[in-house]
Amino acid sequence: MSVTACGKKEEQAAAPAPPAKPAGAAAGGPPPGLPVKAVQVKLGEVRSELTAVGSLLADEAVIIRPEIDGRVVAIHFDEGQRVAKGQKLVTLDPAELKAQLAQSEAQARTDTQRFERSKELLAQKFISQEALDVARNNLDRAEALRREAEARLSKTVITAPFSGMVGLRLISPGAYVKAGEDIVRLENLDSIKLDFRIPEVFAAQVRPGQNVSVRLDAFPGEEFRGSIYAIEPAMDERTRTFLVRAKVPNAGAKLKPGMFVRVGLTLETRKNAMLVPEPAIWPQGQDNFVFRVLDGKAALTKVQLGTRRPGEVEIVTGLSPSDTVITEGQIKLRDGAPVMVLPDQPPPTAQEGAAAVGAVKPAASAGAAAQLEKKGG
């Protein structure tokens, strides 16, 4: 009998003690507040950005075409080659035009001699002033025909109007081309133009000199930078948008005319803006609210939102930098309800987890020893 009583005492000693009650409950005080998580308002830099879609254009682009009819006798470029301004591209057969120039030069020399002789005859009173005027007009006409023949002859050699890269040619040597027929495209891709449209509500916020960022599906993860240099003065009446043009450096000629791009434009940068985590926002109807922690209670506060960015929202009005807002646990809150802010505990490290596992094993061993002792008694 004495052994049995001893076993009961040991069981009572081995049993875990009941959990302690909160001090407020033991003393009959108010119940503890609802557990919540909260953070203080953060100050940071916020940029108001506008996104749009646009297209790329060459800085300079032209289709090379002949101004006169003629047969192609030489092509002086390779397809895809870079050419300099003034470099020869195509030569047309000049034989006929050279003959016409020689004829006009001969006629001009003849009319020059007639005019000089007429001046001598007028000085000797052998001809009238009218005859001298006729000789001068004939000379002027002959000179005009000579210059015309020179101009037509010069058009047999087609040169590059600016430095750039030629594309694929559409003719071959020996082909007979007519005036205005396409020969090859020439484009300057050292820098590239970007055209995009902006809604009229942003007309006052867009100006030359602003920086733009450009992203393309062809180069994922890569960003190109440029700046606005011109804005169309007239607005499109159908879309209520206005055309903006920027210039983007194009090192390595990665960007090609006609590409589809996504444009980012920074309209405004605000420093020391108030930021709160996105879960802190508590929308009700058309308005937005947050719960502040004020003297241990939840204070429902109406706020005006500004720029959103991943995970954070700018608060324009309604808060101050010293406020603390609730981020978790709002679903059971009401205005004025007592709250208890839980500490923000980081997850345990690997070493701490191993130590916790080691601490449990002795307790399990003690419980097993108590059971064995009970059986033995």
C-alpha positions in Angstrom: 0.0 0.0 0.0 2.8 2.3 0.8 4.3 1.6 -2.6 1.1 2.5 -4.4 0.9 5.8 -2.6 4.4 6.6 -3.5 3.6 5.9 -7.2 0.7 8.4 -7.2 2.9 11.1 -5.7 5.5 10.5 -8.4 2.8 10.7 -11.1 1.6 14.0 -9.7 5.2 15.3 -9.7 5.8 14.2 -13.3 2.5 15.7 -14.6 3.0 19.0 -16.4 1.8 22.1 -14.6 -1.3 23.8 -16.1 -0.7 27.0 -18.2 -0.5 30.2 -16.4 -3.5 32.6 -17.0 -2.8 36.1 -18.3 -2.3 38.6 -15.5 -5.3 40.6 -16.6 -7.6 37.6 -16.5 -6.3 36.5 -13.0 -6.8 40.0 -11.6 -10.2 40.3 -13.2 -9.0 43.2 -15.5 -9.9 43.9 -19.1 -9.3 41.1 -21.7 -6.1 41.3 -23.8 -6.3 42.9 -27.2 -6.6 41.1 -30.5 -3.2 39.9 -31.8 -2.2 41.9 -34.9 1.0 42.6 -36.9 1.9 46.2 -37.6 4.7 48.3 -39.1 5.6 52.0 -39.0 5.1 54.2 -42.0 8.2 54.2 -44.2 9.6 57.2 -46.1 11.0 56.6 -49.6 11.3 57.9 -53.1 8.4 57.5 -55.4 8.3 58.0 -59.1 5.1 58.6 -61.0 5.5 56.7 -64.3 3.5 56.4 -67.5 3.6 53.4 -69.8 2.8 53.4 -73.5 3.6 51.4 -76.6 5.5 52.8 -79.6 7.4 52.1 -82.8 11.0 52.6 -83.8 12.0 54.6 -86.9 15.4 55.2 -88.4 17.1 58.5 -87.6 17.3 59.1 -91.4 15.8 56.9 -94.1 15.5 57.2 -97.8 14.8 54.9 -100.8 17.4 55.6 -103.5 15.8 56.3 -106.8 17.2 57.6 -110.1 16.0 61.0 -111.4 16.4 60.1 -115.0 15.9 57.0 -117.2 19.0 54.9 -118.0 20.8 51.6 -118.1 22.7 50.6 -115.0 26.4 50.1 -115.8 27.8 49.8 -112.3 26.7 49.1 -108.7 29.3 50.4 -106.2 28.0 48.9 -103.0 27.4 45.5 -101.4 24.0 44.7 -99.7 24.0 45.5 -96.0 27.2 47.6 -96.4 27.8 50.8 -94.4 28.4 53.8 -96.8 29.6 57.3 -96.2 27.9 60.5 -97.3 28.7 61.3 -100.9 29.8 57.8 -101.7 28.9 56.5 -105.2 26.1 53.9 -105.2 25.0 53.4 -108.8 26.2 54.6 -112.2 23.9 54.9 -115.2 25.1 54.8 -118.8 26.3 58.4 -119.5 27.2 58.1 -123.2 24.1 59.8 -124.6 24.2 62.6 -122.1 27.9 63.2 -122.6 27.1 63.7 -126.4 24.4 66.1 -125.5 26.7 68.1 -123.3 29.4 68.2 -126.0 26.8 69.6 -128.4 25.6 72.2 -126.0 29.2 73.3 -125.2 30.0 73.7 -128.9 26.9 75.8 -129.4 27.8 77.9 -126.4 31.3 78.6 -127.8 29.8 79.6 -131.2 27.3 82.0 -129.6 30.1 83.4 -127.4 32.1 84.2 -130.6 29.1 85.8 -132.3 28.4 88.0 -129.3 32.0 89.2 -129.2 32.0 90.0 -132.9 28.7 91.8 -132.5 30.1 94.1 -129.8 32.9 95.0 -132.2 30.5 95.7 -135.1 28.3 97.9 -132.8 31.4 99.9 -131.8 32.0 100.6 -135.5 28.4 101.4 -136.1 27.9 98.5 -138.5 25.0 96.9 -136.6 22.2 98.2 -134.3 21.9 97.7 -130.6 19.0 95.4 -131.3 21.3 93.0 -133.1 23.7 93.0 -130.2 20.8 92.2 -127.8 19.8 89.2 -130.0 23.4 87.9 -129.9 23.5 88.2 -126.1 20.1 86.3 -125.7 21.4 83.5 -128.0 24.5 83.2 -125.8 22.4 83.1 -122.6 20.2 80.4 -124.1 23.2 78.3 -125.2 24.8 78.6 -121.7 21.5 77.5 -120.1 21.3 74.4 -122.4 24.9 73.6 -121.5 24.2 73.8 -117.7 21.1 71.6 -118.3 23.2 69.0 -120.1 25.8 69.1 -117.3 23.0 68.6 -114.6 21.5 65.6 -116.5 24.9 64.0 -116.9 25.7 64.4 -113.2 22.5 62.5 -112.4 23.9 59.4 -114.0 26.0 59.0 -110.8 23.8 58.4 -107.7 25.5 59.1 -104.4 24.5 58.5 -100.7 22.8 61.6 -99.3 24.0 60.7 -95.8 26.0 58.1 -94.0 24.2 54.9 -93.2 23.6 51.3 -94.1 22.2 50.1 -97.4 19.7 47.3 -97.6 18.9 44.8 -100.2 19.2 46.1 -103.8 16.3 45.7 -106.2 18.2 45.9 -109.5 21.1 44.3 -111.2 23.9 45.6 -113.5 22.5 46.0 -117.0 19.0 46.7 -115.9 17.1 49.6 -117.5 15.6 51.8 -114.8 13.1 54.6 -115.1 13.0 57.8 -113.2 11.6 57.1 -109.7 12.1 53.4 -109.7 13.3 51.9 -106.4 17.0 50.8 -106.2 17.9 50.3 -102.6 17.0 51.6 -99.1 19.5 53.6 -97.1 19.0 54.1 -93.3 21.1 55.8 -90.6 20.8 53.6 -87.5 23.5 55.3 -85.3 20.6 56.6 -83.2 16.9 55.7 -83.7 13.7 57.6 -83.3 10.9 56.4 -81.1 7.3 57.5 -81.7 4.6 56.9 -79.1 1.2 58.5 -78.1 0.2 60.0 -74.8 -3.3 60.7 -73.6 -4.2 64.4 -73.4 -4.6 64.4 -69.6 -0.8 64.2 -69.4 -0.2 67.0 -71.8 1.1 69.4 -69.1 3.5 66.8 -67.6 5.3 65.8 -70.8 8.1 68.0 -72.2 11.3 67.8 -74.3 14.3 66.6 -72.3 12.5 64.0 -70.2 14.1 60.5 -70.1 12.3 57.4 -71.4 13.0 53.7 -71.0 12.5 51.2 -73.8 11.9 47.5 -73.5 11.5 45.0 -76.4 10.4 41.4 -76.6 13.5 40.8 -78.8 15.8 41.6 -75.9 14.2 40.3 -72.7 15.6 41.8 -69.5 17.4 44.6 -71.3 16.5 48.2 -71.1 17.4 51.0 -73.5 17.4 54.7 -72.5 16.6 57.8 -74.5 15.1 61.3 -74.2 12.2 63.2 -75.7 13.2 65.9 -78.2 10.0 66.8 -80.0 6.2 66.8 -79.4 3.5 67.1 -82.1 1.8 70.5 -81.5 -1.6 69.2 -82.7 -3.6 66.5 -81.0 -5.4 63.7 -82.7 -9.1 64.5 -82.5 -10.2 60.9 -82.8 -8.0 59.3 -80.1 -7.4 62.4 -78.0 -3.8 61.7 -77.9 -0.7 63.5 -79.0 2.4 62.2 -80.7 5.8 62.3 -78.8 9.1 61.6 -80.5 12.3 60.5 -78.6 15.8 59.6 -79.7 17.5 56.5 -78.4 21.2 55.7 -78.9 21.7 52.5 -80.9 25.1 51.2 -80.2 25.7 48.0 -82.2 22.5 48.6 -84.3 20.5 46.4 -82.1 17.3 48.4 -82.5 15.7 48.1 -85.9 13.0 50.4 -87.5 9.5 49.0 -87.2 10.1 47.2 -83.9 7.3 47.2 -81.3 8.5 48.6 -78.0 7.1 49.3 -74.5 7.9 52.8 -73.3 8.2 54.0 -69.7 8.1 57.7 -69.0 8.8 59.2 -65.5 6.5 62.1 -65.0 7.4 63.1 -61.5 9.8 62.0 -58.7 8.7 62.6 -55.1 11.2 62.2 -52.2 10.2 61.4 -48.6 6.9 59.9 -49.7 5.0 57.9 -47.1 4.8 54.2 -48.0 2.8 51.4 -46.3 2.6 47.7 -47.2 -0.2 46.9 -49.6 -2.0 44.6 -47.1 -2.5 47.5 -44.8 -5.1 49.1 -47.1 -8.6 48.3 -46.1 -11.0 49.4 -48.9 -14.6 50.2 -48.0 -16.8 51.2 -51.0 -15.2 54.0 -52.9 -12.9 54.9 -50.0 -9.7 53.5 -48.6 -8.8 53.1 -45.0 -6.0 51.8 -42.7 -6.0 50.8 -39.1 -3.6 52.8 -37.0 -2.3 51.6 -33.6 -3.2 54.5 -31.2 -2.8 54.0 -27.5 -3.1 50.2 -27.8 -6.3 50.5 -29.9 -7.1 50.3 -33.6 -8.0 53.6 -35.1 -9.8 53.4 -38.5 -8.3 56.2 -40.6 -9.3 57.3 -44.1 -6.4 57.8 -46.5 -5.8 59.0 -50.0 -3.7 56.7 -52.1 -1.0 57.7 -54.5 1.4 55.7 -56.7 1.3 51.9 -56.3 4.4 49.7 -56.7 5.0 46.0 -56.0 4.1 45.4 -52.4 3.8 49.0 -51.4 1.3 51.9 -51.7 2.0 55.6 -51.4 -0.2 57.5 -48.9 -0.8 61.1 -49.9 -3.0 62.2 -47.0 -4.3 60.7 -43.8 -1.1 59.5 -42.1 2.1 61.0 -40.6 5.6 59.4 -40.7 5.4 58.5 -37.0 2.2 56.4 -37.4 2.1 52.6 -37.1 -0.4 50.8 -39.3 -1.8 47.2 -39.0 -0.9 44.9 -41.8 -2.4 41.6 -40.5 -5.5 40.8 -38.5 -7.8 43.6 -39.7 -10.6 41.2 -40.5 -11.8 41.0 -36.9 -11.0 44.6 -36.0 -13.4 47.5 -35.5 -12.6 51.1 -34.8 -11.5 51.5 -31.2 -10.9 47.8 -30.6 -7.9 47.0 -28.3 -5.0 45.3 -30.1 -1.8 43.6 -29.1 1.0 44.0 -31.6 2.9 40.8 -32.1 6.7 41.0 -32.3 8.1 40.5 -35.8 10.1 37.3 -35.2 12.3 36.0 -38.0 12.2 32.3 -38.9 14.6 30.1 -36.8 18.0 29.4 -38.3 19.2 25.8 -38.9 21.3 25.8 -35.8 18.4 27.1 -33.6 16.1 24.4 -35.1 18.7 21.7 -34.2 19.0 23.0 -30.7 15.2 22.9 -30.2 15.1 19.3 -31.4 17.9 18.3 -28.9 16.0 20.0 -26.1 12.9 17.9 -26.6 14.7 14.5 -26.4 15.6 14.8 -22.6 12.0 15.6 -21.8 10.8 12.6 -23.7 13.3 10.4 -21.8 12.1 11.8 -18.5 8.5 10.9 -19.3 9.6 7.4 -20.3 11.4 6.9 -17.0 8.3 8.0 -15.1 6.2 5.4 -16.9 8.8 2.6 -16.1 8.9 3.6 -12.5 5.1 3.5 -12.3 5.1 0.0 -13.8 7.7 -1.2 -11.4 5.8 0.2 -8.4 
